[in-house]
Amino acid sequence: MYVTLTAQQRELFDRSLSAGEALDLDDLARTALTETASGIRRRPLPGVQPTEWTWRDDVAFTPSTQRVLREEHRLEPGTGKAFEVRAGQILRVSQVSGDQCADLNVFNLHDYREAMHVGRTRTLHGIHPDQGSFLWSAPPRERAMMYLLTDDAGLNDTLFPRCSAAMYESMFGFDEHTNCADMQAEAQREYGLTPDDVHDSFNLFMGTRVNPDGTCEVVHQHTPADAFVELIALMDVLAVPNVCGNDIFRTSNYALRPLDVTVMDAAEVDLAAVPGLRAHRSQRTPAAFTQPLIRTERSLRRDPEYSPAFARTPVTTERVEVSLDEAGAALLDAHARRDLYGDDDEAALRDLLISWWVASHA
């Protein structure tokens, strides 16, 4: 039988063959079918030499055996504040009386266009990131900005966007109400940022769930008064927490309470707790951009000199032959997604092969 693959899909299998995972494509298909039926074995990604993440050369600090306090601030209800948190420092957000949600924005202190991306963070760490998770910036940078070092409550959310003035007015008729979007904008104004620069928040101490019908829901929380979250900066960042202004939903159990924020130098043991990360060529900073300059002109106009330069185009395909013995054909028939492909064995085998490859190397 035959399978139609894009050039990129074929590269996956060629890498496995080069790494000695199979003798040829037929052998690779047999392995995929057998392991799909009996259990997939994890193997290292072929052809990739991981580069361990290390503190950048331009990060200047000397860790001590103990933490060093740098700043303390109480966030009153209805307020937020921007904090410079240098690489190797810790941002702690603490409850005062318990059950209070906080919204958090994070920006690269030296390039505000690199900001925390809640969607990427959610993809990598789930809808409720907890201790041991990273906060990631948006593509094309996609770098770890902060590490969730300590999480007493284990109650964080990446599902819900920041509440806004328009939300309260459209739903309840309030044309002015404490809200996270405006608090973030006001706190960030200290550093010259505008309301347009506020991004989706990482919601600390916020209980949420996804219902069986696919809807999302905020639930009551039970956060102790002594609970706190600690984030260690992996680069110089501007971290902006605010007291969530929602007293109409269950976000903070229908109350608005203060929060304490502390910035401190990390101790050696804190820095040692940050796990290694792989660096990738695709983590691109402005120096690698085709257009590295930040626009100052608000209106958009077409560039008459523009010429498209999309990577890996045009997309090409190849129809390759795969020989299955009787046992292999039986396994394909048993595990093919007939609900998707019906009697199209070619599409079913392609699905199975690629699904197996990703599951065995992810």
Backbone hydrogen bonds in HBPLUS format (Angstrom, degrees):
<---DONOR---> <-ACCEPTOR-->    atom                        ^
c    i                          cat <-CA-CA->   ^        H-A-AA   ^      H-
h    n   atom  resd res      DA  || num        DHA   H-A  angle D-A-AA Bond
n    s   type  num  typ     dist DA aas  dist angle  dist       angle   num
A0322-VAL N   A0001-MET O   2.80 MM 321  5.54 169.4  1.81 154.9 158.3     1
A0003-VAL N   A0320-VAL O   2.78 MM 317  5.38 154.7  1.85 154.6 163.4     2
A0320-VAL N   A0003-VAL O   2.86 MM 317  5.38 157.9  1.91 156.6 149.2     3
A0005-LEU N   A0318-GLU O   2.80 MM 313  5.32 166.4  1.82 155.3 155.2     4
A0318-GLU N   A0005-LEU O   2.68 MM 313  5.32 149.1  1.77 151.8 162.6     5
A0010-ARG N   A0006-THR O   2.96 MM   4  6.27 159.2  2.01 155.0 160.9     6
A0007-ALA N   A0316-THR O   3.05 MM 309  5.88 139.8  2.22 149.9 147.9     7
A0011-GLU N   A0007-ALA O   3.05 MM   4  6.28 143.6  2.19 138.5 148.0     8
A0012-LEU N   A0008-GLN O   3.35 MM   4  6.75 143.2  2.49 141.3 149.2     9
A0012-LEU N   A0009-GLN O   3.12 MM   3  5.33 126.7  2.42  99.0 111.9    10
A0014-ASP N   A0010-ARG O   2.90 MM   4  6.18 157.5  1.95 153.3 160.7    11
A0015-ARG N   A0011-GLU O   2.90 MM   4  6.03 152.2  1.98 148.0 154.0    12
A0016-SER N   A0012-LEU O   3.25 MM   4  6.62 149.4  2.35 141.7 149.6    13
A0017-LEU N   A0013-PHE O   2.97 MM   4  6.29 154.5  2.03 148.8 155.9    14
A0018-SER N   A0014-ASP O   2.86 MM   4  6.07 157.9  1.91 148.5 154.5    15
A0019-ALA N   A0015-ARG O   2.98 MM   4  6.13 141.1  2.14 138.6 148.9    16
A0021-GLU N   A0016-SER O   2.94 MM   5  5.35 161.9  1.97 163.7 157.8    17
A0020-GLY N   A0017-LEU O   3.07 MM   3  5.13 158.7  2.11 103.7 109.7    18
A0028-LEU N   A0024-ASP O   2.92 MM   4  6.23 153.4  1.99 150.6 159.0    19
A0029-ALA N   A0025-LEU O   2.89 MM   4  6.10 154.2  1.96 146.2 152.6    20
A0030-ARG N   A0026-ASP O   2.99 MM   4  6.34 153.3  2.07 146.9 154.2    21
A0031-THR N   A0027-ASP O   3.00 MM   4  6.28 156.2  2.06 146.4 152.6    22
A0032-ALA N   A0028-LEU O   2.89 MM   4  6.15 161.1  1.92 150.4 155.6    23
A0033-LEU N   A0029-ALA O   2.91 MM   4  6.12 163.4  1.94 151.8 155.7    24
A0034-THR N   A0030-ARG O   2.89 MM   4  6.01 165.0  1.91 150.5 155.1    25
A0035-GLU N   A0031-THR O   2.88 MM   4  5.97 169.3  1.89 154.7 157.8    26
A0036-THR N   A0032-ALA O   2.94 MM   4  5.94 148.5  2.04 141.1 150.1    27
A0037-ALA N   A0033-LEU O   3.15 MM   4  6.31 148.1  2.26 140.8 148.3    28
A0038-SER N   A0034-THR O   2.97 MM   4  6.18 150.3  2.06 145.8 154.6    29
A0039-GLY N   A0035-GLU O   2.69 MM   4  4.93 148.9  1.78 136.1 141.7    30
A0043-ARG N   A0360-SER O   2.90 MM 317  5.99 159.2  1.94 174.4 169.1    31
A0279-ALA N   A0051-THR O   2.85 MM 228  5.47 140.9  2.00 141.8 154.6    32
A0053-TRP N   A0277-LEU O   2.12 MM 224  4.48 121.6  1.42 138.5 160.6    33
A0059-VAL N   A0056-ARG O   3.13 MM   3  5.43 164.2  2.15 111.5 114.9    34
A0268-GLU N   A0064-SER O   2.84 MM 204  5.81 147.6  1.95 159.9 165.9    35
A0068-VAL N   A0265-ASP O   3.29 MM 197  4.92 151.1  2.38 121.5 129.7    36
A0265-ASP N   A0068-VAL O   2.72 MM 197  4.92 153.7  1.79 147.3 149.3    37
A0070-ARG N   A0263-VAL O   2.83 MM 193  5.46 157.2  1.88 151.9 150.9    38
A0071-GLU N   A0263-VAL O   3.07 MM 192  5.02 149.0  2.17 145.6 143.1    39
A0263-VAL N   A0071-GLU O   2.87 MM 192  5.02 161.2  1.91 142.7 146.2    40
A0073-HIS N   A0261-VAL O   2.88 MM 188  5.25 143.9  2.01 157.5 162.4    41
A0261-VAL N   A0073-HIS O   2.78 MM 188  5.25 167.4  1.80 166.6 170.3    42
A0075-LEU N   A0259-LEU O   2.68 MM 184  5.11 158.3  1.73 166.8 170.6    43
A0259-LEU N   A0075-LEU O   2.97 MM 184  5.11 150.9  2.05 139.1 148.6    44
A0079-THR N   A0076-GLU O   3.11 MM   3  5.72 135.3  2.32 148.6 148.0    45
A0243-VAL N   A0079-THR O   3.06 MM 164  6.07 162.6  2.09 174.1 168.6    46
A0081-LYS N   A0241-PRO O   3.14 MM 160  6.15 153.9  2.21 168.2 173.4    47
A0083-PHE N   A0239-ALA O   2.80 MM 156  5.22 154.6  1.87 146.5 155.3    48
A0239-ALA N   A0083-PHE O   2.86 MM 156  5.22 157.3  1.91 160.8 157.3    49
A0085-VAL N   A0237-VAL O   2.90 MM 152  5.34 171.1  1.90 155.4 158.4    50
A0237-VAL N   A0085-VAL O   2.92 MM 152  5.34 174.5  1.93 146.9 148.5    51
A0089-GLN N   A0086-ARG O   2.80 MM   3  5.44 139.4  1.96 151.9 150.1    52
A0088-GLY N   A0233-ALA O   2.94 MM 145  5.63 167.7  1.95 148.9 148.0    53
A0266-ALA N   A0088-GLY O   3.00 MM 178  5.79 160.0  2.04 152.4 153.8    54
A0233-ALA N   A0089-GLN O   2.91 MM 144  5.72 164.5  1.93 168.9 173.7    55
A0090-ILE N   A0264-MET O   2.67 MM 174  5.27 165.8  1.68 163.5 168.7    56
A0264-MET N   A0090-ILE O   3.03 MM 174  5.27 154.1  2.10 143.2 151.2    57
A0091-LEU N   A0231-LEU O   2.79 MM 140  5.18 166.2  1.81 153.7 157.1    58
A0231-LEU N   A0091-LEU O   2.86 MM 140  5.18 160.9  1.90 146.5 152.4    59
A0092-ARG N   A0262-THR O   2.79 MM 170  5.04 170.0  1.80 156.5 159.0    60
A0262-THR N   A0092-ARG O   2.90 MM 170  5.04 156.5  1.95 144.8 151.5    61
A0093-VAL N   A0229-VAL O   2.93 MM 136  5.38 158.0  1.98 155.6 162.5    62
A0229-VAL N   A0093-VAL O   2.96 MM 136  5.38 156.5  2.01 146.7 153.4    63
A0094-SER N   A0260-ASP O   2.73 MM 166  4.99 171.8  1.74 157.4 160.1    64
A0260-ASP N   A0094-SER O   2.98 MM 166  4.99 163.8  2.00 143.5 147.4    65
A0095-GLN N   A0227-ALA O   2.94 MM 132  5.67 176.2  1.94 170.0 169.3    66
A0099-ASP N   A0223-THR O   3.10 MM 124  4.62 132.8  2.34 116.2 129.4    67
A0244-CYS N   A0101-CYS O   3.14 MM 143  5.55 162.2  2.17 134.4 136.6    68
A0102-ALA N   A0204-LEU O   2.99 MM 102  5.04 161.3  2.02 139.4 143.3    69
A0204-LEU N   A0102-ALA O   2.73 MM 102  5.04 149.5  1.82 163.0 166.1    70
A0103-ASP N   A0242-ASN O   3.06 MM 139  5.40 150.8  2.14 146.7 154.0    71
A0242-ASN N   A0103-ASP O   2.91 MM 139  5.40 141.6  2.06 149.3 157.0    72
A0104-LEU N   A0202-PHE O   3.06 MM  98  5.13 128.0  2.35 125.7 140.6    73
A0202-PHE N   A0104-LEU O   3.05 MM  98  5.13 164.8  2.07 144.1 146.8    74
A0105-ASN N   A0240-VAL O   3.03 MM 135  5.05 155.3  2.10 127.4 134.8    75
A0240-VAL N   A0105-ASN O   2.80 MM 135  5.05 171.0  1.81 156.5 156.4    76
A0116-MET N   A0106-VAL O   2.91 MM  10  5.35 161.1  1.94 148.9 151.2    77
A0107-PHE N   A0238-LEU O   2.98 MM 131  5.10 152.0  2.06 135.6 144.6    78
A0238-LEU N   A0107-PHE O   2.76 MM 131  5.10 153.9  1.83 145.1 153.3    79
A0108-ASN N   A0114-GLU O   2.82 MM   6  5.45 159.0  1.86 172.2 172.2    80
A0111-ASP N   A0108-ASN O   3.17 MM   3  5.20 156.3  2.23 104.5 111.7    81
A0109-LEU N   A0236-ASP O   2.91 MM 127  5.45 169.0  1.92 128.0 130.4    82
A0114-GLU N   A0111-ASP O   2.92 MM   3  5.90 169.2  1.94 130.8 134.4    83
A0117-HIS N   A0136-TRP O   2.63 MM  19  5.80 169.9  1.64 158.9 156.5    84
A0121-THR N   A0117-HIS O   3.07 MM   4  6.29 165.0  2.09 154.0 158.8    85
A0122-ARG N   A0118-VAL O   2.77 MM   4  5.92 155.1  1.83 148.3 155.3    86
A0123-THR N   A0119-GLY O   2.95 MM   4  6.16 154.2  2.02 144.7 151.9    87
A0124-LEU N   A0120-ARG O   3.08 MM   4  6.29 155.0  2.14 149.6 155.0    88
A0125-HIS N   A0121-THR O   2.89 MM   4  5.89 151.8  1.97 149.3 157.2    89
A0126-GLY N   A0122-ARG O   2.72 MM   4  4.64 132.9  1.94 135.7 136.2    90
A0158-THR N   A0127-ILE O   3.01 MM  31  5.14 131.9  2.25 146.8 147.7    91
A0133-SER N   A0130-ASP O   3.02 MM   3  5.84 137.3  2.21 152.5 157.7    92
A0132-GLY N   A0148-LEU O   2.87 MM  16  5.49 171.4  1.88 155.1 157.5    93
A0148-LEU N   A0133-SER O   2.76 MM  15  5.34 176.8  1.77 168.9 169.5    94
A0135-LEU N   A0146-MET O   2.82 MM  11  5.16 159.4  1.86 147.5 149.3    95
A0145-MET N   A0135-LEU O   2.72 MM  10  5.60 170.4  1.73 169.9 173.2    96
A0137-SER N   A0143-ARG O   2.89 MM   6  5.35 148.6  1.99 142.1 152.2    97
A0141-ARG N   A0138-ALA O   3.09 MM   3  6.03 120.3  2.47 138.6 137.8    98
A0142-GLU N   A0138-ALA O   3.02 MM   4  5.07 165.2  2.04 120.2 120.0    99
A0284-ARG N   A0140-PRO O   2.94 MM 144  5.50 141.5  2.09 137.3 133.2   100
A0234-LEU N   A0145-MET O   2.85 MM  89  5.27 172.7  1.85 144.1 143.5   101
A0147-TYR N   A0232-ILE O   2.89 MM  85  5.18 151.7  1.97 141.2 150.5   102
A0232-ILE N   A0147-TYR O   2.88 MM  85  5.18 158.4  1.92 150.3 151.4   103
A0149-LEU N   A0230-GLU O   2.84 MM  81  5.48 127.2  2.12 141.3 156.0   104
A0150-THR N   A0230-GLU O   3.27 MM  80  4.86 163.7  2.30 128.4 131.5   105
A0230-GLU N   A0150-THR O   2.86 MM  80  4.86 162.3  1.89 138.7 140.6   106
A0152-ASP N   A0228-PHE O   3.08 MM  76  5.60 172.6  2.08 166.0 163.8   107
A0205-PHE N   A0155-LEU O   2.76 MM  50  4.79 103.2  2.35 133.1 153.5   108
A0206-MET N   A0155-LEU O   2.73 MM  51  5.58 133.2  1.95 133.7 141.2   109
A0157-ASP N   A0203-ASN O   2.80 MM  46  4.95 155.2  1.86 144.6 152.2   110
A0203-ASN N   A0157-ASP O   3.05 MM  46  4.95 154.1  2.12 163.2 158.5   111
A0181-ALA N   A0163-CYS O   2.95 MM  18  6.13 157.2  2.01 167.3 174.6   112
A0167-MET N   A0164-SER O   3.15 MM   3  5.20 124.5  2.48  94.7 108.4   113
A0168-TYR N   A0164-SER O   3.32 MM   4  6.75 159.4  2.37 151.9 154.8   114
A0169-GLU N   A0165-ALA O   3.00 MM   4  6.24 158.6  2.04 153.2 159.9   115
A0170-SER N   A0166-ALA O   2.87 MM   4  5.83 165.6  1.89 146.4 151.0   116
A0171-MET N   A0167-MET O   3.00 MM   4  5.97 153.4  2.07 144.2 151.5   117
A0172-PHE N   A0168-TYR O   2.83 MM   4  5.41 152.5  1.91 133.8 142.6   118
A0173-GLY N   A0169-GLU O   2.90 MM   4  4.20 139.5  2.07 111.2 118.3   119
A0183-MET N   A0179-ASN O   3.09 MM   4  6.28 157.6  2.14 150.4 157.5   120
A0184-GLN N   A0180-CYS O   2.86 MM   4  5.89 162.9  1.89 148.8 153.4   121
A0185-ALA N   A0181-ALA O   3.04 MM   4  6.24 160.8  2.08 143.4 149.1   122
A0186-GLU N   A0182-ASP O   2.94 MM   4  6.12 159.4  1.98 147.2 152.2   123
A0187-ALA N   A0183-MET O   2.94 MM   4  6.12 163.6  1.97 151.7 156.3   124
A0188-GLN N   A0184-GLN O   2.85 MM   4  5.97 160.5  1.89 154.6 160.2   125
A0189-ARG N   A0185-ALA O   3.01 MM   4  6.06 128.6  2.28 136.1 148.7   126
A0190-GLU N   A0187-ALA O   3.43 MM   3  6.01 157.2  2.49 109.0 114.1   127
A0191-TYR N   A0188-GLN O   2.89 MM   3  5.57 156.3  1.94 118.8 125.7   128
A0193-LEU N   A0188-GLN O   3.33 MM   5  5.43 159.2  2.38 134.0 128.0   129
A0192-GLY N   A0189-ARG O   3.00 MM   3  4.83 165.7  2.02 109.3 108.9   130
A0197-ASP N   A0194-THR O   2.87 MM   3  5.38 153.7  1.94 116.1 124.4   131
A0198-VAL N   A0195-PRO O   3.35 MM   3  5.56 156.4  2.41 104.5 110.8   132
A0219-VAL N   A0207-GLY O   2.87 MM  12  5.27 168.7  1.88 132.7 136.5   133
A0209-ARG N   A0217-GLU O   2.90 MM   8  5.41 142.8  2.04 149.7 159.8   134
A0217-GLU N   A0209-ARG O   2.89 MM   8  5.41 154.7  1.96 160.6 165.9   135
A0211-ASN N   A0215-THR O   2.77 MM   4  5.38 167.4  1.79 171.3 173.1   136
A0214-GLY N   A0211-ASN O   2.85 MM   3  5.35 161.9  1.88 123.9 126.7   137
A0227-ALA N   A0224-PRO O   3.22 MM   3  5.37 165.8  2.24 112.3 113.4   138
A0253-ASN N   A0250-ARG O   3.00 MM   3  4.56 174.3  2.00 108.7 107.8   139
A0270-ASP N   A0267-ALA O   2.95 MM   3  5.23 126.5  2.24 103.9 118.2   140
A0271-LEU N   A0267-ALA O   3.13 MM   4  6.54 160.5  2.17 158.8 163.4   141
A0272-ALA N   A0268-GLU O   2.94 MM   4  6.14 154.8  2.01 151.1 158.6   142
A0273-ALA N   A0270-ASP O   3.08 MM   3  5.27 142.8  2.22 100.6 111.5   143
A0274-VAL N   A0271-LEU O   3.24 MM   3  5.68 160.5  2.28 110.4 115.9   144
A0283-GLN N   A0280-HIS O   3.15 MM   3  5.62 167.2  2.17 113.5 117.3   145
A0284-ARG N   A0282-SER O   3.00 MM   2  5.48 118.5  2.40 109.8  92.9   146
A0288-ALA N   A0285-THR O   2.85 MM   3  5.85 167.1  1.86 140.6 143.6   147
A0289-PHE N   A0286-PRO O   2.98 MM   3  4.99 161.0  2.02 107.1 113.4   148
A0306-TYR N   A0303-ASP O   3.07 MM   3  5.37 165.9  2.09 114.6 118.6   149
A0329-ALA N   A0325-ASP O   2.88 MM   4  6.14 160.2  1.92 157.5 163.1   150
A0330-ALA N   A0326-GLU O   3.02 MM   4  6.22 148.5  2.12 141.5 149.9   151
A0331-LEU N   A0327-ALA O   2.99 MM   4  6.31 152.9  2.07 145.9 153.1   152
A0332-LEU N   A0328-GLY O   2.91 MM   4  6.17 158.1  1.95 150.2 156.3   153
A0333-ASP N   A0329-ALA O   2.97 MM   4  6.18 157.7  2.02 143.4 149.4   154
A0334-ALA N   A0330-ALA O   2.94 MM   4  6.14 144.0  2.07 141.2 151.3   155
A0335-HIS N   A0331-LEU O   2.98 MM   4  6.15 144.9  2.11 149.0 157.0   156
A0336-ALA N   A0332-LEU O   2.84 MM   4  5.50 122.3  2.17 149.4 157.3   157
A0338-ARG N   A0336-ALA O   2.92 MM   2  5.58 127.1  2.20 108.2  92.3   158
A0340-LEU N   A0337-ARG O   3.01 MM   3  5.45 145.8  2.13 107.2 116.8   159
A0341-TYR N   A0337-ARG O   2.90 MM   4  6.12 166.5  1.92 156.5 161.0   160
A0342-GLY N   A0338-ARG O   2.89 MM   4  4.35 146.3  2.00 116.0 120.0   161
A0344-ASP N   A0341-TYR O   2.97 MM   3  5.39 164.2  2.00 136.1 139.7   162
A0345-ASP N   A0343-ASP O   3.02 MM   2  5.74 118.8  2.41 111.5  94.9   163
A0348-ALA N   A0344-ASP O   3.07 MM   4  6.31 159.4  2.11 150.7 157.3   164
A0349-LEU N   A0345-ASP O   2.82 MM   4  5.93 156.9  1.88 150.7 155.5   165
A0350-ARG N   A0346-GLU O   3.05 MM   4  6.27 160.5  2.09 147.8 153.2   166
A0351-ASP N   A0347-ALA O   3.02 MM   4  6.19 161.4  2.05 147.6 152.4   167
A0352-LEU N   A0348-ALA O   3.01 MM   4  6.21 161.4  2.04 144.8 150.0   168
A0353-LEU N   A0349-LEU O   2.80 MM   4  5.98 165.6  1.82 156.4 160.0   169
A0354-ILE N   A0350-ARG O   3.03 MM   4  6.14 173.9  2.03 154.1 155.8   170
A0355-SER N   A0351-ASP O   2.91 MM   4  5.90 160.2  1.95 149.0 155.7   171
A0356-TRP N   A0352-LEU O   2.91 MM   4  5.96 158.1  1.96 144.3 150.5   172
A0357-TRP N   A0353-LEU O   2.95 MM   4  6.18 158.3  2.00 145.3 151.6   173
A0358-VAL N   A0354-ILE O   2.98 MM   4  6.16 171.0  1.99 155.6 156.9   174
A0359-ALA N   A0355-SER O   3.02 MM   4  6.12 164.8  2.04 147.2 152.1   175
A0360-SER N   A0356-TRP O   2.90 MM   4  5.98 148.9  2.00 149.8 157.8   176
A0361-HIS N   A0357-TRP O   3.11 MM   4  6.17 127.2  2.40 141.7 153.7   177
A0361-HIS N   A0358-VAL O   3.32 MM   3  5.34 143.3  2.46  97.7 107.6   178
A0362-ALA N   A0358-VAL O   2.85 MM   4  5.49 133.3  2.07 151.8 157.8   179
